[in-house]
């Protein structure tokens, strides 16, 4: 008869093998992997498993913790992460956001998230790190699905976070990738592994603040039966397949574009050949590359633009969206930076590599399983 201790050891060994495979797949050619570690259970598991991966594969991991300055104990928590990193022989940096102290007001979650990603991007680029791992888990996927379903998201949004994606901040995050090796792991199984290794984590009080939609959704997920969670994962699996196919079609169409100075030219016939989400993803990528903005256009705006492109004689006067100017040029459509308003700085040149990054092969669909 196998003892329960042996079963626990087998489970832990299987978890580590799965995690190391995920790190292998996402790290790719990168010899150094950055880890964003807040000190919570998810990111602490990322640190533990990332350090194990680096030892096993002869790679290097370095970690950073962002101190937003929003809570008095935040610096002590960051220093606690640094102490754990020292025991794991992982170099660690504390990144401090000073804006809160200067503004005198409490920032919203979106502002704090933007600051966190900007600090991480600056840190990574300064250290010549091309990829940062985040600790998002299977539970985060389910929470995201429920939130986006309530908001009426289409398949693209319901697929949830990608295993590999470009940094969301611009231009600080140009050329930087984010990866999520723990998407297939439940939060509780990761916590069990942390306990087995006698590693502790901190609980952020904001995770209990019901004024935040994410917190309310997390509480709902905690009450869901296992079969309900599995149904959500299966639905997300279908959404993932749709999303991957759409990205592939949009990526193939992007290769048919031509660049003329600050403008990218796309034949109307190429846009017309695309269906549904693939068309929206291509337009979105070209708009973001031309406009240089950071906030993605809403789906309704993309659909409205796509509709105008399909109209006979449409787009005669052009249309601006997210800092981009989209106009008809004979049998083609041009995407370029929108003209600067009077007295404003000239727009930055387009970054067409951004369009390729947004439509890159998401890889690792197996990580969702």
N, C-alpha and C positions, 0 to 999 in steps of 0.2 A: 504494500500500500504506500502511495506517495504522501509524504507529510505535507501539511499546509505550508510549512516553511519552504519546502522544495517548490511547491506551486508558486509561492510568492517570488522566489528566485527566478523561476522560469518566466513568469509574467514580466518581471523587471528586465530580464535579458531580452525578451521579445520587444519590449517597449524601446529599449536602447538600440536594438538592431533596426527597428522601423525608423527611429529618429536619425540614426547615422545615414541610412539610405536617403532620407529626405534632405539632409544637409548636403550629401554628395550630389544629388540631382540639382539642387538650387545653387550651390556655390559655383558649380561649373569650373571654369579655368581660374577663378580668383584664388590666390594663395592666402589672402587675408580676408577675414569676414568680420564685419562690425556687428556688435550686438547692442540693441537698445534695451537697457535693463532699468526698470523703474523700482524694482524691489518687491512688486507684487508676485503672486504665485506663478502666473503665466510666464512672466519675463525671467523669474528666478529659475524656472524649469528650462527656459531657453538657455540661460547662462550655464547651468549644470550640463545639459546635453551638448551644447556647443563646445564647451571645454573638453568633454569626452571625445567628441568628433575630432577636434584639433589634435588631441594626443594620438588617437587611433590612425589618423590620416597624414600626420606630419604637416599639418597646416597651422595657421595662426589665427586666433580670435582676439579681438580687442573690444572692450565694452565702454559704453558711455551712459551716464544717468543725467537726465535733465532736472535741475532744481528750478521750478517755476517761481519759487518764492511765495506761493499762495498759502502755505501753511507753515507755522513756526517749526514743526518737526521735520519738514521736508529735507533740510540740509543734513540732519542727523540720519535720516533714512538713506540718503545718498551715500553718506559716509559708511553706513552699514553695508551697502552694496559693495563699496570699495574694499571693505574688510573681507567679504566673502570672495571677491575677485582675487585678493592677495593669496588666500588659501588655495585657490585653484590655479594660481600662476597666470592670471589673465590681466593684462594691463588695463587700467580703468581711468576714465576722465569724468569729472563732474562739470557739466555745462550749466551755467547760471543765466537765467533770463532776468534782465534788470528792468525791463519796461514797466512791470507791475509797480515797482517801487517809485518810479518817476511819475506815473500817471495818477496815482492816488485812487484808482478805482479797481474793482475786481473785474478781470476780463472774462468773457464768455468762453465756453468750451471750444468753439471754433477758433477763436483768437489764440487760445492756449495751445491748441493742436497745431496751428500754423507755426507758432513760435517754436514748438518742440521739433517739428520737422526741419525748420530752417536752421536751428542750432545743430541738429544731427548732421544735416547736409554740410554745413560749414566745417564741422569736426572731421567728417569723413573725407572731404576733398582735401583738407589741409594735410591729412595723413595718407593721402593717395589710396583711400579705400573706395572701391567701386561698388560695394554692395553692403547693405545693412539688413540684418535679420530682426524681425519683429515677432513678438510672442503670441500672436492671435491663434486661437484654438477652435476646435469644433463647436464649442459653446458659442463663441463669437459669431460663427457662421449662422447658427440657428437664430441668434438674436438679430443679426443683420437681416436675415430673411423676413422675420416677423415685422420688423420696423419698415422695411421697404414694401412689403405686401400691403401694410396699412396705408402707405403713401401712394399706392397704385403703380409701383414700378413695373416695368416690362421685364422680359427675360434677362436682359443685360444686367439690370440691378439685382434681380432675384438670384443670380448665380453667386453673389456674395464676393468677398475679397479674393483676389487672384494670388496664387502662390508666388508669382513674380510680377512686379509692376514697377514703372518709373516713379521716382520721388514725386509727391504731390505739390511741392513748392517750386516756384519758378521766379527768377532764373537760378536761385541758389542750388537747386537740386539737379541741374543739367548734367546728364550723363550718369547720374546715380540711380541704382536699382534698389528696390526693397524686396525682401523675400520673407516668406512665412512658412517655416518648416514644420510648424506644429498644428496645421489646419486639420489633420486627421485625428488629433488627440483630444480626448475629453479633459476638461479642467480637473475633474476629480482624480483621474488616473495619474495626471502629472503631479498633483498634490501628494498622492500616495507615494510616488517615487521620491519626492522631496523629503517626506517624512522618513522614508527608509534610509535616506542618506543623511539624516539629522540636519537638514537644511531648513531654515525658517524663512518666512516672508512677512511683509507688512500688509496690513489691510488699510486701504485709503478710505477715510470716512465718507468721501464723496460717492463711493460705491453704494452707499445706503441712502443717498439723498434722492427721494422720490420725485423731486422737481425735474430730474433728468429722465428723458424718455428711455435712454439705454438702461438705466437702473430699473425702471418699471418693467421693461421687457425682460431683463435678467431675472427678476422675481417671477415673472410669468413662466419663463422657461424652466425655472427650478420646480414648478408645480406640474409640468408636463410629464405624462407617462412616457416610458421608454419607447413604446410603439409609435407615439405621436412624434417624438424626436426623429425616429427612423424614417417616418413618412416625409418629414420636412427634408431630411438629407436626400431622400430619393428624388423629390421634386427638384431640389437644387442640382442634383446630378443631371437631370434633363435640361435644366437651364444652362448648366455648364457646357453641355454638348452644343446647344444652340449658340451660345456665346463664342465658343472656340471656332465653330464653323463660320460665323459672321466675321470674326476677326481675320480669319484666313482669306475670305473673299475680299474684304476691304484691303488687306495687305497686298494681295495680288493686283488690285486696281490701283493702289498707290504707286506701284512700279511703272505704271503707264503715264504718270504725270511728267510734265516737263517744267523746268525752272528757267525763268527769264528774269534775271536781276532779282528784284524783291517780290516777284510774283510767281506763283505756281499755276500752271495751266493744266486743266483736266478736261478731256473731251467729254461732251455731253453724252455721247454714246456709251462711255464707260459708266457714268452715273446711272444711265437708263438701264444698263444691264444688271445692276445690283438690286437686290430685293431687301425689303424690310430693314432689319437691324444692321446689315452690312452697309447699306447706303448711309444710315445715320452715323455709324462709326467712322466711315471715311470722311464725311463732311465735318464731323466733330474734330477729327485729328487735324485736318487741313485748316480749320478755323483756329484751333488752338495754336498751331505752329505759326500761322500768319499773324494772329492778333497778339500773341505773347502774354495773354491773360493767364490767370491762375484758376479761376472758378469756371468749371465746365458749364456750357449753356444748358438750360433746361430742355428736356426732351421735346416739350411743346414747341420751343423755338427752333430746334433742329428739324422737326417735322414740318413746320411752316416754311422754313428755307427749302427743304427738299421738295415740298409741293410747288413752290415758286419756280424751282429749277425745271420742274416737269411741265410747266405751262408753256404753251406756244406763245412766243414773244415775251415771256416772263423775264424778270430781272433786267429790264431795259435801263433802269436807273441805278441798279446796284442795291446792295443791302449791307448794313453793318451788323456784326454780331460778335460779341466778346472781343472787341478790338480789331476784328478783321473786316476787310471790305471784300465783298463777294459780288462779282459782276459778270454779265454775259459778254463774251468775246467771240462773235460769230457762232461757230459750232462747238465752242468750248466755254468753260467757266474759269475765271481768274480769281485766285485767292491772294490777297496782299494785305499788309498792315493798313488799317484805316487812316486817312489823313489826320494829322494832328489838329486839334482845336486851336483857335487863335490864342496865342500867348503860351501854349503848352509846348513841352519838349517834343522834338521829333520822335516818332515811334521807333522802337528798336527794330533792327533788321529781323526778318523771319528766321525761325530756327526749324528748318525742315527735318532735321534729325529727330525733333520732338514728335513729329507725326509718325515716324518709324517706330519710336519707342512706345507710343501709345497703342500701336497696332502689332507690336511684337508678339511672336508666338508665346502664349501664356505658359507653355510647357507644363509638365508635371501634373496633368489632370488627375493622375493616379494618386496624388497627394491628398485629394479630396476624399478618397475612399477610406 
